[in-house]
């Protein structure tokens, strides 16, 4: 899992970075959290505000950070989305 915090370097962006690192530690994820102030990365995603929490290339949160629990929830959901590659059908992915 690749986790990035993209921002301008403002205190809000730095807060999201710190909260994200804490969430990763609490979830015991084997992932590094990257912080980038390269605004062109945000623009490439088609987003015009910051900070942005990106998991495996997909933005999962834009704007002011919530709290660590919200970030943990987002990361847990993202982990489930990327770990379970089986099709979602009536057989439960066993077809």
C-alpha positions as CSV (number, residue, x, y, z in Angstrom):
1,X,0.0,0.0,0.0
2,X,1.4,3.4,-1.0
3,X,0.2,6.3,1.1
4,X,0.8,9.9,0.2
5,X,-0.1,13.2,1.7
6,X,0.0,16.0,-0.9
7,X,-0.1,19.6,0.2
8,X,1.4,23.0,0.0
9,X,3.5,22.8,3.2
10,X,1.0,24.6,5.4
11,X,0.2,23.6,9.0
12,X,-3.0,21.9,7.9
13,X,-1.1,19.7,5.4
14,X,1.6,18.9,8.0
15,X,-1.2,18.0,10.5
16,X,-2.7,15.5,8.1
17,X,0.7,14.0,7.5
18,X,1.3,13.5,11.2
19,X,-2.3,12.1,11.8
20,X,-1.8,9.7,8.8
21,X,1.5,8.4,10.2
22,X,-0.2,7.9,13.6
23,X,-3.1,6.0,11.9
24,X,-0.7,3.8,10.0
25,X,1.1,3.0,13.3
26,X,-2.1,2.2,15.1
27,X,-3.3,0.0,12.3
28,X,0.1,-1.7,12.2
29,X,0.2,-1.3,8.4
30,X,3.3,-2.1,6.6
31,X,3.3,1.1,4.7
32,X,5.3,4.3,4.6
33,X,3.6,7.6,4.5
34,X,5.2,10.0,1.9
35,X,4.7,13.8,2.2
36,X,5.0,15.9,-0.9
37,X,4.7,19.6,-1.4
38,X,4.8,19.2,-5.2
39,X,1.5,21.0,-6.1
40,X,1.7,19.5,-9.7
41,X,0.9,16.1,-8.2
42,X,-2.4,17.5,-6.8
43,X,-3.2,19.1,-10.1
44,X,-2.5,15.8,-12.0
45,X,-5.2,14.2,-9.8
46,X,-7.7,16.9,-11.0
47,X,-8.0,18.3,-7.5
48,X,-7.8,22.0,-6.8
49,X,-7.5,22.1,-3.0
50,X,-5.2,20.6,-0.4
51,X,-4.2,18.6,1.6
52,X,-5.0,15.4,-0.2
53,X,-4.6,11.9,1.2
54,X,-3.8,9.4,-1.6
55,X,-3.8,5.7,-1.2
56,X,-2.4,3.6,-4.1
57,X,-2.8,6.6,-6.5
58,X,-6.4,7.3,-5.5
59,X,-7.5,10.3,-3.5
60,X,-9.4,9.2,-0.4
61,X,-9.7,12.5,1.4
62,X,-9.4,16.1,0.3
63,X,-9.4,19.2,2.4
64,X,-8.9,19.8,6.1
65,X,-7.9,16.7,8.1
66,X,-10.4,15.0,10.3
67,X,-9.1,13.0,13.2
68,X,-6.9,9.9,13.4
69,X,-10.0,7.6,13.7
70,X,-11.4,9.0,10.4
71,X,-8.1,8.4,8.7
72,X,-7.9,4.9,10.1
73,X,-11.4,4.2,8.7
74,X,-10.3,5.4,5.3
75,X,-7.1,3.4,5.3
76,X,-9.0,0.3,6.5
77,X,-11.5,0.7,3.7
78,X,-8.8,1.3,1.1
79,X,-6.9,-1.7,2.4
80,X,-10.0,-3.9,1.9
81,X,-10.6,-2.4,-1.6
82,X,-7.1,-3.2,-2.7
83,X,-6.6,-6.6,-1.0
84,X,-9.8,-8.1,-2.2
85,X,-9.4,-8.4,-6.0
86,X,-12.1,-11.0,-6.4
87,X,-15.2,-10.1,-8.3
88,X,-18.2,-9.1,-6.3
89,X,-20.9,-11.5,-7.4
90,X,-23.5,-13.9,-5.8
91,X,-20.9,-16.7,-5.5
92,X,-18.8,-14.6,-3.1
93,X,-15.9,-14.5,-5.5
94,X,-15.6,-18.3,-5.8
95,X,-16.7,-18.7,-9.4
